[in-house]
Amino acid sequence: MTQLAEEDEEAYALQFSEAKKAGITGDKIEEMWTKIQESIRAESAQALLKPKKDEKQLGYFGVRTAPKTDKKFFKNKKFSKEQRIARVATRLAVRDYRIAARAAAKA
């Protein structure tokens, strides 16, 4: 930035007009970068100190692949053979009743 200012003032004015308005010079840029790098290092150090998620359940992209263990999943109880037969019989009875009701309505 300072080299361009010394060599060609017109090109410097075109390329760094916003920086010139803000009062930024070549020396200040170096100071700004050192402050930015220090803040990035501080943030990364804080991220290392945070507790990590359960790595067993996280996949390659950090997406949960296994179900959470804190939730409870309940399976429905299996019906006995007699209960299944009774259920089918009631459904067939309801179906026959509806067919008969439609036939009576048409007649």
N, CA, C and O atoms as a GROMACS GRO file, in nm:
protein
  428
    1MET      N    1   0.083  -0.118   0.000
    1MET     CA    2   0.000   0.000   0.000
    1MET      C    3   0.088   0.125   0.000
    1MET      O    4   0.063   0.220  -0.075
    2THR      N    5   0.189   0.124   0.083
    2THR     CA    6   0.278   0.241   0.088
    2THR      C    7   0.362   0.250  -0.038
    2THR      O    8   0.394   0.359  -0.084
    3GLN      N    9   0.399   0.135  -0.094
    3GLN     CA   10   0.479   0.135  -0.217
    3GLN      C   11   0.400   0.195  -0.332
    3GLN      O   12   0.454   0.274  -0.409
    4LEU      N   13   0.273   0.159  -0.344
    4LEU     CA   14   0.188   0.215  -0.449
    4LEU      C   15   0.168   0.365  -0.428
    4LEU      O   16   0.164   0.440  -0.525
    5ALA      N   17   0.156   0.408  -0.305
    5ALA     CA   18   0.139   0.551  -0.276
    5ALA      C   19   0.262   0.630  -0.318
    5ALA      O   20   0.251   0.743  -0.365
    6GLU      N   21   0.380   0.570  -0.302
    6GLU     CA   22   0.502   0.639  -0.341
    6GLU      C   23   0.521   0.642  -0.493
    6GLU      O   24   0.567   0.741  -0.548
    7GLU      N   25   0.484   0.530  -0.560
    7GLU     CA   26   0.508   0.519  -0.704
    7GLU      C   27   0.403   0.592  -0.787
    7GLU      O   28   0.437   0.672  -0.874
    8ASP      N   29   0.276   0.564  -0.761
    8ASP     CA   30   0.170   0.620  -0.846
    8ASP      C   31   0.054   0.664  -0.757
    8ASP      O   32  -0.023   0.582  -0.707
    9GLU      N   33   0.044   0.794  -0.738
    9GLU     CA   34  -0.059   0.846  -0.648
    9GLU      C   35  -0.198   0.834  -0.706
    9GLU      O   36  -0.294   0.819  -0.630
   10GLU      N   37  -0.213   0.839  -0.836
   10GLU     CA   38  -0.347   0.826  -0.899
   10GLU      C   39  -0.401   0.684  -0.880
   10GLU      O   40  -0.518   0.667  -0.845
   11ALA      N   41  -0.317   0.584  -0.903
   11ALA     CA   42  -0.359   0.445  -0.885
   11ALA      C   43  -0.391   0.419  -0.737
   11ALA      O   44  -0.486   0.348  -0.704
   12TYR      N   45  -0.311   0.478  -0.649
   12TYR     CA   46  -0.335   0.464  -0.506
   12TYR      C   47  -0.470   0.524  -0.468
   12TYR      O   48  -0.545   0.466  -0.390
   13ALA      N   49  -0.500   0.641  -0.525
   13ALA     CA   50  -0.628   0.707  -0.495
   13ALA      C   51  -0.745   0.625  -0.546
   13ALA      O   52  -0.850   0.621  -0.482
   14LEU      N   53  -0.728   0.558  -0.661
   14LEU     CA   54  -0.837   0.476  -0.715
   14LEU      C   55  -0.858   0.349  -0.633
   14LEU      O   56  -0.971   0.312  -0.602
   15GLN      N   57  -0.749   0.282  -0.599
   15GLN     CA   58  -0.762   0.152  -0.532
   15GLN      C   59  -0.795   0.164  -0.384
   15GLN      O   60  -0.868   0.081  -0.330
   16PHE      N   61  -0.744   0.265  -0.319
   16PHE     CA   62  -0.760   0.275  -0.174
   16PHE      C   63  -0.836   0.400  -0.133
   16PHE      O   64  -0.805   0.459  -0.029
   17SER      N   65  -0.934   0.441  -0.211
   17SER     CA   66  -1.009   0.562  -0.177
   17SER      C   67  -1.090   0.544  -0.049
   17SER      O   68  -1.095   0.635   0.034
   18GLU      N   69  -1.153   0.429  -0.033
   18GLU     CA   70  -1.233   0.404   0.088
   18GLU      C   71  -1.142   0.397   0.212
   18GLU      O   72  -1.177   0.448   0.318
   19ALA      N   73  -1.026   0.335   0.197
   19ALA     CA   74  -0.934   0.326   0.309
   19ALA      C   75  -0.880   0.464   0.345
   19ALA      O   76  -0.860   0.495   0.462
   20LYS      N   77  -0.858   0.546   0.243
   20LYS     CA   78  -0.808   0.682   0.268
   20LYS      C   79  -0.912   0.764   0.343
   20LYS      O   80  -0.878   0.842   0.432
   21LYS      N   81  -1.041   0.746   0.305
   21LYS     CA   82  -1.149   0.818   0.374
   21LYS      C   83  -1.159   0.774   0.520
   21LYS      O   84  -1.185   0.855   0.609
   22ALA      N   85  -1.137   0.645   0.544
   22ALA     CA   86  -1.146   0.591   0.680
   22ALA      C   87  -1.022   0.621   0.762
   22ALA      O   88  -1.020   0.597   0.882
   23GLY      N   89  -0.919   0.672   0.696
   23GLY     CA   90  -0.796   0.706   0.769
   23GLY      C   91  -0.706   0.587   0.793
   23GLY      O   92  -0.629   0.586   0.889
   24ILE      N   93  -0.714   0.486   0.706
   24ILE     CA   94  -0.633   0.366   0.720
   24ILE      C   95  -0.509   0.381   0.633
   24ILE      O   96  -0.517   0.414   0.515
   25THR      N   97  -0.394   0.356   0.694
   25THR     CA   98  -0.268   0.361   0.620
   25THR      C   99  -0.205   0.222   0.623
   25THR      O  100  -0.258   0.130   0.686
   26GLY      N  101  -0.093   0.207   0.554
   26GLY     CA  102  -0.025   0.077   0.548
   26GLY      C  103   0.021   0.029   0.684
   26GLY      O  104   0.018  -0.090   0.712
   27ASP      N  105   0.063   0.120   0.769
   27ASP     CA  106   0.109   0.083   0.904
   27ASP      C  107  -0.009   0.036   0.990
   27ASP      O  108   0.006  -0.056   1.070
   28LYS      N  109  -0.123   0.100   0.974
   28LYS     CA  110  -0.240   0.063   1.054
   28LYS      C  111  -0.294  -0.073   1.012
   28LYS      O  112  -0.350  -0.146   1.095
   29ILE      N  113  -0.277  -0.109   0.885
   29ILE     CA  114  -0.326  -0.239   0.838
   29ILE      C  115  -0.254  -0.351   0.910
   29ILE      O  116  -0.315  -0.450   0.951
   30GLU      N  117  -0.123  -0.337   0.927
   30GLU     CA  118  -0.046  -0.441   0.996
   30GLU      C  119  -0.094  -0.455   1.141
   30GLU      O  120  -0.105  -0.567   1.192
   31GLU      N  121  -0.121  -0.344   1.207
   31GLU     CA  122  -0.172  -0.348   1.344
   31GLU      C  123  -0.309  -0.414   1.350
   31GLU      O  124  -0.339  -0.492   1.440
   32MET      N  125  -0.393  -0.382   1.251
   32MET     CA  126  -0.527  -0.441   1.246
   32MET      C  127  -0.518  -0.593   1.230
   32MET      O  128  -0.591  -0.667   1.297
   33TRP      N  129  -0.429  -0.640   1.144
   33TRP     CA  130  -0.414  -0.783   1.121
   33TRP      C  131  -0.364  -0.854   1.245
   33TRP      O  132  -0.410  -0.965   1.275
   34THR      N  133  -0.272  -0.796   1.317
   34THR     CA  134  -0.224  -0.861   1.440
   34THR      C  135  -0.336  -0.871   1.543
   34THR      O  136  -0.346  -0.972   1.612
   35LYS      N  137  -0.419  -0.767   1.555
   35LYS     CA  138  -0.533  -0.772   1.648
   35LYS      C  139  -0.633  -0.879   1.605
   35LYS      O  140  -0.685  -0.953   1.689
   36ILE      N  141  -0.659  -0.887   1.476
   36ILE     CA  142  -0.754  -0.988   1.425
   36ILE      C  143  -0.702  -1.128   1.451
   36ILE      O  144  -0.777  -1.216   1.493
   37GLN      N  145  -0.573  -1.151   1.425
   37GLN     CA  146  -0.515  -1.283   1.449
   37GLN      C  147  -0.519  -1.320   1.596
   37GLN      O  148  -0.545  -1.436   1.630
   38GLU      N  149  -0.494  -1.225   1.683
   38GLU     CA  150  -0.501  -1.253   1.827
   38GLU      C  151  -0.643  -1.290   1.869
   38GLU      O  152  -0.662  -1.380   1.950
   39SER      N  153  -0.743  -1.219   1.814
   39SER     CA  154  -0.881  -1.252   1.851
   39SER      C  155  -0.921  -1.389   1.797
   39SER      O  156  -0.996  -1.461   1.863
   40ILE      N  157  -0.873  -1.425   1.678
   40ILE     CA  158  -0.904  -1.557   1.623
   40ILE      C  159  -0.841  -1.666   1.709
   40ILE      O  160  -0.904  -1.768   1.738
   41ARG      N  161  -0.718  -1.645   1.750
   41ARG     CA  162  -0.651  -1.744   1.836
   41ARG      C  163  -0.723  -1.757   1.969
   41ARG      O  164  -0.736  -1.868   2.022
   42ALA      N  165  -0.771  -1.646   2.024
   42ALA     CA  166  -0.843  -1.651   2.151
   42ALA      C  167  -0.974  -1.728   2.136
   42ALA      O  168  -1.010  -1.807   2.223
   43GLU      N  169  -1.044  -1.706   2.025
   43GLU     CA  170  -1.170  -1.776   2.001
   43GLU      C  171  -1.146  -1.925   1.982
   43GLU      O  172  -1.222  -2.007   2.034
   44SER      N  173  -1.040  -1.961   1.909
   44SER     CA  174  -1.013  -2.103   1.888
   44SER      C  175  -0.971  -2.170   2.018
   44SER      O  176  -1.001  -2.287   2.039
   45ALA      N  177  -0.901  -2.098   2.105
   45ALA     CA  178  -0.864  -2.153   2.235
   45ALA      C  179  -0.988  -2.177   2.319
   45ALA      O  180  -0.996  -2.277   2.390
   46GLN      N  181  -1.085  -2.085   2.313
   46GLN     CA  182  -1.209  -2.104   2.387
   46GLN      C  183  -1.288  -2.221   2.333
   46GLN      O  184  -1.352  -2.294   2.409
   47ALA      N  185  -1.285  -2.241   2.200
   47ALA     CA  186  -1.358  -2.352   2.141
   47ALA      C  187  -1.298  -2.485   2.183
   47ALA      O  188  -1.370  -2.584   2.198
   48LEU      N  189  -1.167  -2.489   2.202
   48LEU     CA  190  -1.103  -2.612   2.247
   48LEU      C  191  -1.140  -2.646   2.390
   48LEU      O  192  -1.140  -2.763   2.428
   49LEU      N  193  -1.170  -2.546   2.470
   49LEU     CA  194  -1.203  -2.569   2.610
   49LEU      C  195  -1.348  -2.612   2.630
   49LEU      O  196  -1.382  -2.665   2.736
   50LYS      N  197  -1.434  -2.589   2.530
   50LYS     CA  198  -1.575  -2.627   2.543
   50LYS      C  199  -1.587  -2.779   2.544
   50LYS      O  200  -1.510  -2.848   2.476
   51PRO      N  201  -1.683  -2.832   2.619
   51PRO     CA  202  -1.702  -2.977   2.616
   51PRO      C  203  -1.756  -3.021   2.481
   51PRO      O  204  -1.843  -2.956   2.422
   52LYS      N  205  -1.704  -3.133   2.433
   52LYS     CA  206  -1.746  -3.182   2.303
   52LYS      C  207  -1.874  -3.263   2.317
   52LYS      O  208  -1.904  -3.316   2.424
   53LYS      N  209  -1.948  -3.272   2.208
   53LYS     CA  210  -2.068  -3.354   2.207
   53LYS      C  211  -2.026  -3.500   2.207
   53LYS      O  212  -1.910  -3.534   2.186
   54ASP      N  213  -2.121  -3.584   2.230
   54ASP     CA  214  -2.094  -3.727   2.231
   54ASP      C  215  -2.046  -3.769   2.093
   54ASP      O  216  -2.124  -3.772   1.998
   55GLU      N  217  -1.917  -3.802   2.082
   55GLU     CA  218  -1.859  -3.830   1.951
   55GLU      C  219  -1.908  -3.962   1.893
   55GLU      O  220  -1.902  -3.982   1.772
   56LYS      N  221  -1.957  -4.052   1.977
   56LYS     CA  222  -2.005  -4.181   1.928
   56LYS      C  223  -2.128  -4.165   1.840
   56LYS      O  224  -2.148  -4.242   1.746
   57GLN      N  225  -2.208  -4.065   1.870
   57GLN     CA  226  -2.334  -4.049   1.798
   57GLN      C  227  -2.324  -3.948   1.684
   57GLN      O  228  -2.423  -3.927   1.614
   58LEU      N  229  -2.208  -3.885   1.664
   58LEU     CA  230  -2.194  -3.788   1.558
   58LEU      C  231  -2.123  -3.852   1.440
   58LEU      O  232  -2.023  -3.922   1.458
   59GLY      N  233  -2.174  -3.826   1.319
   59GLY     CA  234  -2.115  -3.881   1.198
   59GLY      C  235  -2.003  -3.794   1.146
   59GLY      O  236  -1.951  -3.708   1.218
   60TYR      N  237  -1.966  -3.816   1.023
   60TYR     CA  238  -1.853  -3.747   0.961
   60TYR      C  239  -1.873  -3.597   0.956
   60TYR      O  240  -1.780  -3.521   0.983
   61PHE      N  241  -1.993  -3.552   0.923
   61PHE     CA  242  -2.020  -3.409   0.908
   61PHE      C  243  -2.074  -3.348   1.037
   61PHE      O  244  -2.124  -3.235   1.034
   62GLY      N  245  -2.064  -3.418   1.148
   62GLY     CA  246  -2.115  -3.367   1.274
   62GLY      C  247  -2.265  -3.383   1.287
   62GLY      O  248  -2.327  -3.320   1.373
   63VAL      N  249  -2.324  -3.466   1.204
   63VAL     CA  250  -2.468  -3.488   1.206
   63VAL      C  251  -2.494  -3.613   1.290
   63VAL      O  252  -2.422  -3.712   1.281
   64ARG      N  253  -2.597  -3.607   1.369
   64ARG     CA  254  -2.630  -3.719   1.456
   64ARG      C  255  -2.678  -3.836   1.371
   64ARG      O  256  -2.773  -3.824   1.294
   65THR      N  257  -2.611  -3.950   1.387
   65THR     CA  258  -2.648  -4.068   1.310
   65THR      C  259  -2.723  -4.169   1.394
   65THR      O  260  -2.807  -4.243   1.342
   66ALA      N  261  -2.695  -4.174   1.522
   66ALA     CA  262  -2.763  -4.268   1.611
   66ALA      C  263  -2.874  -4.193   1.685
   66ALA      O  264  -2.862  -4.073   1.707
   67PRO      N  265  -2.979  -4.263   1.724
   67PRO     CA  266  -3.086  -4.193   1.797
   67PRO      C  267  -3.037  -4.148   1.934
   67PRO      O  268  -2.947  -4.209   1.992
   68LYS      N  269  -3.096  -4.042   1.983
   68LYS     CA  270  -3.060  -3.992   2.116
   68LYS      C  271  -3.103  -4.095   2.220
   68LYS      O  272  -3.206  -4.160   2.206
   69THR      N  273  -3.024  -4.109   2.321
   69THR     CA  274  -3.054  -4.208   2.423
   69THR      C  275  -3.146  -4.154   2.532
   69THR      O  276  -3.203  -4.232   2.608
   70ASP      N  277  -3.162  -4.022   2.541
   70ASP     CA  278  -3.244  -3.966   2.646
   70ASP      C  279  -3.393  -3.976   2.614
   70ASP      O  280  -3.476  -3.956   2.703
   71LYS      N  281  -3.428  -4.006   2.490
   71LYS     CA  282  -3.569  -4.023   2.455
   71LYS      C  283  -3.610  -4.167   2.477
   71LYS      O  284  -3.530  -4.260   2.464
   72LYS      N  285  -3.737  -4.185   2.511
   72LYS     CA  286  -3.789  -4.320   2.531
   72LYS      C  287  -3.879  -4.356   2.414
   72LYS      O  288  -3.969  -4.280   2.378
   73PHE      N  289  -3.854  -4.469   2.357
   73PHE     CA  290  -3.935  -4.517   2.247
   73PHE      C  291  -4.010  -4.641   2.296
   73PHE      O  292  -3.951  -4.732   2.353
   74PHE      N  293  -4.141  -4.642   2.274
   74PHE     CA  294  -4.222  -4.752   2.318
   74PHE      C  295  -4.275  -4.826   2.197
   74PHE      O  296  -4.329  -4.765   2.104
   75LYS      N  297  -4.260  -4.955   2.198
   75LYS     CA  298  -4.317  -5.037   2.092
   75LYS      C  299  -4.460  -5.072   2.130
   75LYS      O  300  -4.493  -5.086   2.248
   76ASN      N  301  -4.543  -5.087   2.029
   76ASN     CA  302  -4.679  -5.131   2.055
   76ASN      C  303  -4.677  -5.277   2.094
   76ASN      O  304  -4.594  -5.354   2.047
   77LYS      N  305  -4.769  -5.314   2.183
   77LYS     CA  306  -4.776  -5.453   2.225
   77LYS      C  307  -4.826  -5.538   2.109
   77LYS      O  308  -4.909  -5.494   2.030
   78LYS      N  309  -4.774  -5.658   2.101
   78LYS     CA  310  -4.819  -5.749   1.996
   78LYS      C  311  -4.952  -5.810   2.039
   78LYS      O  312  -4.973  -5.842   2.156
   79PHE      N  313  -5.041  -5.825   1.940
   79PHE     CA  314  -5.171  -5.887   1.966
   79PHE      C  315  -5.156  -6.038   1.958
   79PHE      O  316  -5.074  -6.092   1.883
   80SER      N  317  -5.237  -6.104   2.036
   80SER     CA  318  -5.238  -6.251   2.026
   80SER      C  319  -5.318  -6.291   1.902
   80SER      O  320  -5.382  -6.207   1.840
   81LYS      N  321  -5.312  -6.417   1.868
   81LYS     CA  322  -5.381  -6.465   1.748
   81LYS      C  323  -5.532  -6.444   1.762
   81LYS      O  324  -5.598  -6.406   1.666
   82GLU      N  325  -5.586  -6.470   1.880
   82GLU     CA  326  -5.729  -6.453   1.900
   82GLU      C  327  -5.770  -6.307   1.885
   82GLU      O  328  -5.874  -6.277   1.828
   83GLN      N  329  -5.687  -6.217   1.937
   83GLN     CA  330  -5.717  -6.074   1.924
   83GLN      C  331  -5.713  -6.030   1.778
   83GLN      O  332  -5.796  -5.949   1.735
   84ARG      N  333  -5.617  -6.081   1.700
   84ARG     CA  334  -5.609  -6.045   1.558
   84ARG      C  335  -5.730  -6.098   1.483
   84ARG      O  336  -5.785  -6.028   1.397
   85ILE      N  337  -5.773  -6.219   1.513
   85ILE     CA  338  -5.891  -6.277   1.446
   85ILE      C  339  -6.015  -6.196   1.481
   85ILE      O  340  -6.098  -6.170   1.394
   86ALA      N  341  -6.030  -6.157   1.607
   86ALA     CA  342  -6.146  -6.079   1.649
   86ALA      C  343  -6.146  -5.942   1.581
   86ALA      O  344  -6.251  -5.891   1.543
   87ARG      N  345  -6.029  -5.884   1.565
   87ARG     CA  346  -6.019  -5.753   1.500
   87ARG      C  347  -6.060  -5.762   1.354
   87ARG      O  348  -6.133  -5.675   1.304
   88VAL      N  349  -6.015  -5.865   1.286
   88VAL     CA  350  -6.053  -5.883   1.145
   88VAL      C  351  -6.202  -5.908   1.134
   88VAL      O  352  -6.267  -5.859   1.042
   89ALA      N  353  -6.257  -5.986   1.227
   89ALA     CA  354  -6.400  -6.017   1.224
   89ALA      C  355  -6.483  -5.890   1.242
   89ALA      O  356  -6.584  -5.873   1.174
   90THR      N  357  -6.442  -5.802   1.333
   90THR     CA  358  -6.518  -5.678   1.352
   90THR      C  359  -6.507  -5.589   1.229
   90THR      O  360  -6.605  -5.524   1.191
   91ARG      N  361  -6.391  -5.585   1.167
   91ARG     CA  362  -6.378  -5.504   1.046
   91ARG      C  363  -6.463  -5.558   0.933
   91ARG      O  364  -6.524  -5.481   0.858
   92LEU      N  365  -6.468  -5.688   0.921
   92LEU     CA  366  -6.554  -5.747   0.817
   92LEU      C  367  -6.701  -5.722   0.847
   92LEU      O  368  -6.780  -5.699   0.755
   93ALA      N  369  -6.739  -5.726   0.976
   93ALA     CA  370  -6.878  -5.701   1.013
   93ALA      C  371  -6.916  -5.556   0.981
   93ALA      O  372  -7.025  -5.530   0.932
   94VAL      N  373  -6.826  -5.462   1.009
   94VAL     CA  374  -6.852  -5.322   0.978
   94VAL      C  375  -6.864  -5.303   0.827
   94VAL      O  376  -6.951  -5.231   0.779
   95ARG      N  377  -6.775  -5.369   0.751
   95ARG     CA  378  -6.780  -5.358   0.606
   95ARG      C  379  -6.914  -5.412   0.552
   95ARG      O  380  -6.977  -5.350   0.467
   96ASP      N  381  -6.955  -5.530   0.603
   96ASP     CA  382  -7.082  -5.588   0.558
   96ASP      C  383  -7.200  -5.498   0.594
   96ASP      O  384  -7.295  -5.485   0.516
   97TYR      N  385  -7.195  -5.437   0.712
   97TYR     CA  386  -7.302  -5.346   0.754
   97TYR      C  387  -7.311  -5.226   0.660
   97TYR      O  388  -7.421  -5.185   0.622
   98ARG      N  389  -7.197  -5.169   0.623
   98ARG     CA  390  -7.197  -5.053   0.534
   98ARG      C  391  -7.248  -5.090   0.395
   98ARG      O  392  -7.319  -5.012   0.331
   99ILE      N  393  -7.211  -5.208   0.349
   99ILE     CA  394  -7.260  -5.254   0.217
   99ILE      C  395  -7.412  -5.270   0.220
   99ILE      O  396  -7.482  -5.230   0.127
  100ALA      N  397  -7.461  -5.328   0.330
  100ALA     CA  398  -7.605  -5.348   0.342
  100ALA      C  399  -7.678  -5.213   0.353
  100ALA      O  400  -7.787  -5.197   0.297
  101ALA      N  401  -7.619  -5.117   0.422
  101ALA     CA  402  -7.681  -4.985   0.436
  101ALA      C  403  -7.686  -4.914   0.302
  101ALA      O  404  -7.785  -4.847   0.272
  102ARG      N  405  -7.583  -4.927   0.221
  102ARG     CA  406  -7.584  -4.865   0.087
  102ARG      C  407  -7.686  -4.929  -0.003
  102ARG      O  408  -7.753  -4.861  -0.081
  103ALA      N  409  -7.699  -5.061   0.008
  103ALA     CA  410  -7.798  -5.133  -0.076
  103ALA      C  411  -7.939  -5.093  -0.036
  103ALA      O  412  -8.027  -5.080  -0.121
  104ALA      N  413  -7.962  -5.073   0.095
  104ALA     CA  414  -8.096  -5.034   0.142
  104ALA      C  415  -8.125  -4.891   0.101
  104ALA      O  416  -8.240  -4.858   0.072
  105ALA      N  417  -8.023  -4.805   0.097
  105ALA     CA  418  -8.045  -4.666   0.059
  105ALA      C  419  -8.078  -4.655  -0.090
  105ALA      O  420  -8.157  -4.569  -0.130
  106LYS      N  421  -8.020  -4.742  -0.172
  106LYS     CA  422  -8.046  -4.739  -0.316
  106LYS      C  423  -8.186  -4.793  -0.348
  106LYS      O  424  -8.249  -4.751  -0.445
  107ALA      N  425  -8.234  -4.884  -0.268
  107ALA     CA  426  -8.363  -4.946  -0.297
  107ALA      C  427  -8.479  -4.866  -0.249
  107ALA      O  428  -8.593  -4.907  -0.267
   0.00000   0.00000   0.00000
